Amino acid sequence: MKNDISKGTINLLVIKDLSRLGRNNAKTLMFLDYLEENGVRVITYDGRYDSLKDNDTVGIDTWYNERYIKDISKKIRANLRFKIQKGEYIGNSPFGYSKSQNEKNKLIVNEDEARVVKEIYQLYQEGWGYSRISGYLNQKGCPSPSKSTWNPVGVRRILCNRVYIGDTVQGISEKVSFKSKKTRRLPKDRWVITENTHEAIIGKEEFYKVQGMMSEKQTVSGSHKGVIHFFRGIVYCGRCGSVMFARARKDRPMAYICSSYSKNGRSACTSHHIREEVLVDIVVEDILNLIEKAAIDSEFTKRCEELFSKDDSKIESEKLDKQLGLKLKQQEMLYLDRLEGKISEDLFMRMNKQLEDKVELIRAEIEGIKKRSTVLMGGTEIIGMLRNQLRACKITNEMIKAVVGKVVVFDIGDKYPAEIWGDLMTIEDRERLSEFGGVVVEYNY
């Protein structure tokens, strides 16, 4: 309609009443102004409004229309809340259930879907991950909640939903406003939970066992966020070649496990579990041996100098130089605006004073960095520092990556995959790894 109005093909708009035009007071008044500006007359069928003569009271009418719809919204919310508190299931039935034909808003078990739900819980308890379960269900052709294909998110939702133990959990979200279609998720203390409202598909003992397993996995995966572990990004599974993740469980030391096993379970790989302290002992001993030989090895000394000798003051100085250039350019533009009469003399003086102060501050910082700059450590000093830190077990991920290219962990019985690791070791070493398991460290040096 706006396109037609802008083209001048509409000069009269007839509506049933003003509420049909809109129930948002501000937006309705703005649209009426738009119609008036474009020469469009508005008449209501009930005869209560004509834009040529009733503009004085239109604000009151649109305000009343908004209040009316707000009151209706409150009543609907209260009614829905009452039904939810009674245990009635509002909305579409969850996967595994159907709505009863005899009792309104009552859930009854859908036997075909319920079998899939039970299988999901069973597979998860056997160690299957969300992705593996969803792939398995798609392969079997099982019906899914989305009527398309299964995905890890859908599997997780089923494992988390209390509806499967016979409880109704609703009031999880609400509309931001009666004027908006957007919704917001409510805190758990505002959810409405009514127990034993329908037949359960999963026993409570089994359900809470699964919740415990999920919580434990979440704790494991979330416990190391923000921490850069010693071997992050350089430890690999010898069997499948996947990177190994750092994992910390309660009352257990930090360790690494195969990421394929973590995501997809035993069908993909085995855990290849190894404690971090074991890897530290192995690698630190080797690095110390390299350092002891560094005095007669100029190549190693040079590498240490390149890796650990960083001039941070130069980086900071370059950053400040860019800021200084930007402020000087702003001064030039401000001066041009004053010459062209775009700003007053008073405004120019105030803004220019602020820029001058910032310029002087940046210049002072640059000068301070120049004075604080010191001569960087040479290779010999760096090697000494490394030796002391390693002996005191004060190592970092950066220090290990400087010397170590990769760490590969093999379990007993692993067949050496030459297509992944190439000629990393001799035939004899491969046979020993398969028989006893072990760790292979490839150094950058």
C-alpha positions as CSV (number, residue, x, y, z in Angstrom):
1,M,0.0,0.0,0.0
2,K,2.9,2.4,0.8
3,N,4.2,1.8,-2.7
4,D,0.9,2.7,-4.3
5,I,0.6,5.8,-2.0
6,S,4.1,7.0,-3.1
7,K,3.0,6.6,-6.7
8,G,-0.1,8.7,-6.1
9,T,-2.5,6.0,-7.1
10,I,-4.4,6.1,-3.7
11,N,-6.2,9.1,-2.4
12,L,-8.8,7.4,0.0
13,L,-8.4,4.7,2.6
14,V,-11.6,3.1,4.1
15,I,-11.2,0.8,7.2
16,K,-13.6,-0.9,9.5
17,D,-12.4,1.1,12.5
18,L,-9.1,2.7,13.7
19,S,-8.1,-0.5,15.6
20,R,-7.8,-2.2,12.2
21,L,-5.1,0.2,11.1
22,G,-3.0,-0.6,14.2
23,R,-3.1,-1.1,18.0
24,N,0.3,0.4,18.7
25,N,-0.5,4.0,19.6
26,A,2.7,5.7,18.5
27,K,3.0,3.7,15.2
28,T,-0.6,4.3,14.3
29,L,-0.3,8.0,14.8
30,M,2.9,8.1,12.7
31,F,1.2,6.2,9.9
32,L,-1.8,8.5,10.0
33,D,0.7,11.5,9.6
34,Y,2.3,9.7,6.7
35,L,-1.1,9.3,5.0
36,E,-2.0,12.9,5.6
37,E,1.4,14.1,4.2
38,N,0.7,12.1,1.0
39,G,-2.8,13.5,0.6
40,V,-4.6,10.3,1.5
41,R,-8.0,10.7,3.3
42,V,-8.9,8.1,5.9
43,I,-12.5,7.2,6.8
44,T,-13.7,4.4,9.1
45,Y,-16.8,2.3,8.1
46,D,-18.4,2.9,11.6
47,G,-18.4,6.6,10.9
48,R,-16.4,7.5,14.0
49,Y,-13.4,8.9,12.2
50,D,-12.7,11.1,9.1
51,S,-9.2,12.5,8.8
52,L,-10.5,15.7,7.3
53,K,-12.4,16.6,10.5
54,D,-11.6,14.3,13.4
55,N,-7.8,14.8,13.8
56,D,-8.2,16.5,17.2
57,T,-9.3,13.4,19.1
58,V,-7.5,10.6,17.1
59,G,-4.8,10.4,19.8
60,I,-7.3,9.4,22.4
61,D,-8.9,6.7,20.2
62,T,-5.5,5.1,19.3
63,W,-4.5,5.2,23.0
64,Y,-7.7,3.4,24.0
65,N,-7.2,0.7,21.2
66,E,-3.7,0.0,22.6
67,R,-5.0,-0.3,26.2
68,Y,-7.7,-2.6,25.0
69,I,-5.4,-5.1,23.4
70,K,-3.0,-4.8,26.4
71,D,-5.9,-5.8,28.7
72,I,-6.8,-8.8,26.5
73,S,-3.1,-9.9,26.4
74,K,-3.1,-9.9,30.3
75,K,-6.2,-12.0,30.5
76,I,-4.9,-14.5,27.9
77,R,-1.6,-14.8,29.8
78,A,-3.4,-15.3,33.1
79,N,-5.7,-18.0,31.6
80,L,-2.8,-19.8,30.0
81,R,-0.9,-19.7,33.3
82,F,-3.9,-21.2,35.1
83,K,-4.1,-24.0,32.6
84,I,-0.3,-24.7,32.9
85,Q,-0.5,-24.8,36.7
86,K,-3.3,-27.4,36.4
87,G,-0.9,-29.5,34.4
88,E,-2.6,-29.0,31.0
89,Y,-0.1,-29.2,28.1
90,I,-0.4,-26.1,26.0
91,G,1.0,-26.1,22.5
92,N,2.2,-28.9,20.3
93,S,2.8,-32.3,21.8
94,P,6.5,-33.2,22.4
95,F,8.1,-36.1,20.5
96,G,6.9,-39.4,22.0
97,Y,3.5,-38.1,22.9
98,S,0.2,-37.1,21.2
99,K,-2.7,-35.0,22.3
100,S,-5.7,-37.0,23.7
101,Q,-8.8,-36.9,21.6
102,N,-11.0,-37.4,24.7
103,E,-9.4,-35.1,27.3
104,K,-8.3,-31.5,26.3
105,N,-4.6,-30.7,26.6
106,K,-3.8,-34.2,27.9
107,L,-0.7,-36.1,26.7
108,I,-0.9,-39.7,25.8
109,V,2.0,-41.9,24.7
110,N,2.7,-42.3,21.0
111,E,4.1,-45.9,21.0
112,D,6.2,-45.6,17.8
113,E,7.9,-42.4,18.9
114,A,8.2,-43.6,22.5
115,R,10.4,-46.6,21.4
116,V,12.8,-44.1,19.8
117,V,12.9,-42.0,23.0
118,K,13.7,-45.2,25.0
119,E,16.5,-46.1,22.6
120,I,18.1,-42.7,22.8
121,Y,18.3,-43.0,26.6
122,Q,19.7,-46.5,26.3
123,L,22.4,-45.5,23.7
124,Y,23.5,-42.5,25.7
125,Q,24.0,-44.7,28.8
126,E,26.1,-47.0,26.7
127,G,28.5,-44.1,26.0
128,W,27.2,-42.9,22.6
129,G,27.4,-39.1,22.0
130,Y,24.7,-36.9,20.6
131,S,26.2,-36.9,17.0
132,R,26.6,-40.6,16.9
133,I,23.0,-41.2,18.2
134,S,21.5,-38.8,15.6
135,G,23.5,-40.4,12.8
136,Y,22.3,-43.8,13.9
137,L,18.7,-42.7,14.0
138,N,18.9,-41.2,10.6
139,Q,20.5,-44.4,9.2
140,K,17.6,-46.4,10.6
141,G,15.0,-44.0,9.2
142,C,13.4,-43.2,12.5
143,P,10.9,-40.3,12.6
144,S,12.3,-37.1,14.1
145,P,10.7,-34.2,16.1
146,S,11.4,-31.8,13.2
147,K,9.9,-34.2,10.6
148,S,13.1,-34.0,8.7
149,T,16.3,-35.5,10.1
150,W,17.8,-36.0,13.5
151,N,20.6,-33.7,14.8
152,P,22.7,-33.5,18.0
153,V,20.6,-30.7,19.4
154,G,17.4,-32.6,19.0
155,V,18.9,-35.6,20.8
156,R,20.1,-33.5,23.7
157,R,16.7,-31.9,24.1
158,I,15.1,-35.3,24.5
159,L,17.7,-36.3,27.1
160,C,17.0,-33.1,29.1
161,N,13.2,-33.0,29.0
162,R,11.3,-33.9,32.2
163,V,8.2,-34.5,30.1
164,Y,9.4,-38.1,29.6
165,I,9.1,-38.9,33.4
166,G,5.5,-37.7,33.4
167,D,6.0,-34.1,34.5
168,T,4.8,-31.0,32.7
169,V,7.3,-28.2,32.4
170,Q,6.0,-25.0,30.8
171,G,6.2,-21.3,31.1
172,I,9.9,-21.5,30.0
173,S,9.6,-18.4,27.8
174,E,7.2,-15.5,27.3
175,K,6.6,-12.7,24.8
176,V,8.6,-9.5,25.5
177,S,5.5,-7.4,25.0
178,F,2.0,-7.7,23.5
179,K,3.3,-5.3,20.8
180,S,6.1,-7.7,19.8
181,K,6.5,-11.2,18.5
182,K,9.9,-11.6,20.2
183,T,10.2,-14.0,23.2
184,R,12.6,-14.2,26.1
185,R,13.6,-17.2,28.1
186,L,12.6,-17.1,31.8
187,P,14.8,-18.1,34.7
188,K,14.2,-21.6,36.1
189,D,12.6,-20.3,39.3
190,R,9.7,-18.9,37.1
191,W,9.1,-22.2,35.2
192,V,5.8,-23.9,36.0
193,I,6.5,-27.6,36.8
194,T,3.6,-29.9,37.5
195,E,4.5,-33.5,38.4
196,N,2.8,-36.7,37.4
197,T,0.4,-35.2,34.8
198,H,0.7,-38.0,32.2
199,E,2.1,-41.4,31.6
200,A,6.0,-41.6,31.8
201,I,8.1,-43.0,29.0
202,I,11.4,-43.0,31.0
203,G,11.7,-44.0,34.7
204,K,12.8,-41.3,37.1
205,E,15.9,-43.3,38.2
206,E,17.1,-43.7,34.6
207,F,16.3,-40.0,33.8
208,Y,18.3,-38.6,36.7
209,K,21.2,-41.0,36.0
210,V,21.4,-39.6,32.5
211,Q,21.3,-36.0,33.9
212,G,24.2,-36.9,36.1
213,M,26.2,-38.3,33.1
214,M,25.4,-35.1,31.1
215,S,26.4,-32.9,34.0
216,E,29.7,-34.7,34.5
217,K,30.5,-34.3,30.8
218,Q,29.7,-30.7,30.9
219,T,31.9,-30.2,33.9
220,V,34.7,-32.0,32.2
221,S,34.4,-30.0,28.9
222,G,33.9,-26.6,30.7
223,S,36.4,-27.0,33.5
224,H,39.4,-25.8,31.5
225,K,37.9,-22.9,29.5
226,G,40.3,-20.0,29.3
227,V,43.3,-22.1,30.4
228,I,46.0,-22.9,27.9
229,H,47.2,-26.4,28.8
230,F,50.8,-27.4,28.3
231,F,50.2,-29.6,25.3
232,R,47.1,-28.0,23.7
233,G,47.0,-28.4,20.0
234,I,50.1,-30.7,19.7
235,V,48.9,-34.0,21.2
236,Y,47.4,-36.5,18.8
237,C,45.8,-39.9,18.9
238,G,48.1,-42.5,17.3
239,R,45.2,-44.7,16.0
240,C,43.0,-42.2,14.2
241,G,45.1,-39.0,14.0
242,S,42.6,-36.8,15.9
243,V,43.8,-34.1,18.2
244,M,43.5,-35.0,21.9
245,F,41.5,-32.7,24.3
246,A,42.6,-31.8,27.8
247,R,40.1,-33.2,30.4
248,A,40.0,-32.6,34.2
249,R,37.6,-34.7,36.3
250,K,36.9,-34.2,40.0
251,D,39.7,-35.6,42.2
252,R,41.6,-36.8,39.2
253,P,44.8,-35.3,37.6
254,M,44.7,-33.4,34.3
255,A,44.8,-35.8,31.3
256,Y,44.2,-35.9,27.5
257,I,41.8,-38.1,25.6
258,C,41.1,-38.7,21.9
259,S,38.6,-36.1,20.5
260,S,36.9,-38.7,18.2
261,Y,36.3,-41.0,21.1
262,S,35.0,-38.0,23.2
263,K,32.5,-37.1,20.4
264,N,31.4,-40.4,19.0
265,G,32.3,-43.1,21.5
266,R,33.9,-46.5,21.1
267,S,32.8,-47.0,17.5
268,A,35.2,-44.2,16.4
269,C,38.2,-44.9,18.6
270,T,39.5,-45.6,22.1
271,S,40.2,-42.9,24.7
272,H,44.1,-43.1,24.5
273,H,44.0,-41.5,28.0
274,I,47.3,-40.1,29.2
275,R,48.0,-37.9,32.2
276,E,49.5,-34.5,31.6
277,E,52.2,-35.0,34.2
278,V,53.5,-38.1,32.4
279,L,53.9,-36.0,29.2
280,V,55.6,-33.2,31.1
281,D,58.1,-35.6,32.6
282,I,58.9,-37.0,29.2
283,V,59.2,-33.8,27.3
284,V,61.0,-31.7,30.0
285,E,63.7,-34.3,30.3
286,D,64.3,-34.3,26.5
287,I,64.3,-30.5,26.4
288,L,66.8,-30.3,29.2
289,N,69.1,-32.6,27.3
290,L,68.9,-30.4,24.3
291,I,69.6,-27.3,26.3
292,E,72.7,-28.9,27.9
293,K,74.1,-29.3,24.4
294,A,73.1,-25.8,23.3
295,A,76.4,-24.3,24.2
296,I,78.0,-26.0,21.3
297,D,75.0,-25.8,19.0
298,S,74.5,-22.4,17.4
299,E,71.4,-23.5,15.5
300,F,69.5,-24.3,18.7
301,T,70.7,-21.0,20.3
302,K,69.5,-19.0,17.3
303,R,66.1,-20.7,17.3
304,C,65.6,-19.9,21.0
305,E,66.5,-16.3,20.4
306,E,64.0,-16.0,17.5
307,L,61.2,-17.7,19.5
308,F,61.5,-16.0,22.9
309,S,63.1,-12.6,22.1
310,K,60.1,-10.3,21.5
311,D,60.2,-6.5,21.4
312,D,56.8,-5.7,22.9
313,S,57.8,-2.0,23.2
314,K,58.1,-1.7,19.4
315,I,54.6,-3.1,18.9
316,E,53.2,-0.7,21.5
317,S,55.0,2.2,20.0
318,E,53.6,1.4,16.5
319,K,50.1,1.3,18.0
320,L,50.6,4.7,19.6
321,D,52.0,6.2,16.3
322,K,48.8,5.2,14.5
323,Q,46.7,6.8,17.2
324,L,48.8,10.0,17.0
325,G,48.3,10.1,13.2
326,L,44.6,9.8,13.6
327,K,44.3,12.6,16.1
328,L,46.4,14.9,13.9
329,K,44.1,14.1,10.9
330,Q,41.1,15.0,13.1
331,Q,42.7,18.3,13.9
332,E,43.2,19.1,10.2
333,M,39.5,18.2,9.4
334,L,38.4,20.4,12.4
335,Y,40.4,23.4,11.0
336,L,38.9,22.9,7.6
337,D,35.4,22.9,9.1
338,R,36.2,26.2,10.8
339,L,37.5,27.8,7.6
340,E,34.3,26.8,5.7
341,G,32.1,28.1,8.5
342,K,30.6,24.7,9.4
343,I,31.3,25.2,13.1
344,S,31.6,28.3,15.3
345,E,34.8,29.8,16.7
346,D,33.9,28.8,20.2
347,L,33.2,25.2,19.3
348,F,36.4,25.0,17.3
349,M,38.5,26.3,20.2
350,R,36.9,23.7,22.7
351,M,37.3,20.7,20.3
352,N,40.8,21.7,19.3
353,K,41.9,22.0,22.9
354,Q,40.6,18.4,23.6
355,L,42.5,17.1,20.6
356,E,45.7,19.0,21.6
357,D,45.6,17.4,25.1
358,K,45.2,13.9,23.6
359,V,48.0,14.5,21.1
360,E,50.4,15.6,23.9
361,L,49.4,12.6,26.0
362,I,50.1,10.2,23.2
363,R,53.5,11.8,22.4
364,A,54.4,11.6,26.1
365,E,53.6,7.8,26.1
366,I,55.7,7.3,23.0
367,E,58.7,9.1,24.6
368,G,58.3,7.1,27.8
369,I,58.4,3.8,25.8
370,K,61.6,4.9,24.1
371,K,63.2,5.7,27.4
372,R,62.1,2.3,29.0
373,S,63.3,0.2,26.0
374,T,66.1,-2.1,27.1
375,V,68.5,-4.4,25.2
376,L,66.8,-7.7,24.5
377,M,68.2,-11.0,25.9
378,G,70.5,-12.9,23.6
379,G,70.3,-16.6,22.9
380,T,72.6,-17.6,25.7
381,E,70.6,-15.7,28.3
382,I,67.4,-17.1,27.0
383,I,68.7,-20.7,27.2
384,G,69.7,-20.1,30.8
385,M,66.3,-18.8,31.6
386,L,64.7,-21.8,30.0
387,R,66.9,-24.2,31.9
388,N,66.0,-22.6,35.2
389,Q,62.3,-22.6,34.5
390,L,62.2,-26.2,33.3
391,R,64.1,-27.4,36.3
392,A,61.6,-25.6,38.5
393,C,58.7,-27.2,36.4
394,K,57.7,-23.6,35.4
395,I,56.8,-24.3,31.8
396,T,54.2,-22.9,29.4
397,N,52.4,-24.0,26.2
398,E,54.5,-21.5,24.3
399,M,57.7,-23.0,25.6
400,I,56.7,-26.5,24.7
401,K,55.5,-25.5,21.2
402,A,58.8,-23.8,20.6
403,V,60.6,-27.1,20.7
404,V,57.9,-29.8,20.2
405,G,56.2,-30.3,16.9
406,K,53.8,-33.0,17.9
407,V,53.1,-35.7,20.5
408,V,51.5,-38.9,19.4
409,V,49.9,-41.3,21.9
410,F,49.5,-45.0,21.0
411,D,47.4,-47.6,23.0
412,I,48.3,-51.3,23.2
413,G,47.2,-53.0,20.1
414,D,47.1,-49.9,17.9
415,K,48.2,-50.6,14.3
416,Y,50.5,-47.9,13.0
417,P,48.6,-46.0,10.3
418,A,51.3,-45.0,7.8
419,E,48.7,-43.1,5.8
420,I,48.4,-40.7,8.7
421,W,51.9,-40.5,10.2
422,G,54.1,-41.5,7.3
423,D,57.7,-42.5,8.2
424,L,57.5,-41.1,11.8
425,M,59.4,-44.2,13.1
426,T,61.1,-47.4,12.0
427,I,59.3,-50.8,11.5
428,E,60.8,-52.1,14.7
429,D,59.5,-49.2,16.7
430,R,56.0,-49.6,15.2
431,E,55.9,-53.2,16.3
432,R,56.9,-52.3,19.8
433,L,54.2,-49.6,20.0
434,S,51.6,-52.0,18.9
435,E,52.7,-54.5,21.6
436,F,53.2,-52.2,24.5
437,G,51.7,-48.8,23.6
438,G,53.8,-45.6,24.0
439,V,54.3,-42.0,23.3
440,V,56.2,-40.6,20.2
441,V,57.5,-37.0,20.5
442,E,58.5,-35.2,17.3
443,Y,60.7,-32.2,17.9
444,N,61.1,-29.1,15.8
445,Y,64.8,-29.2,16.4
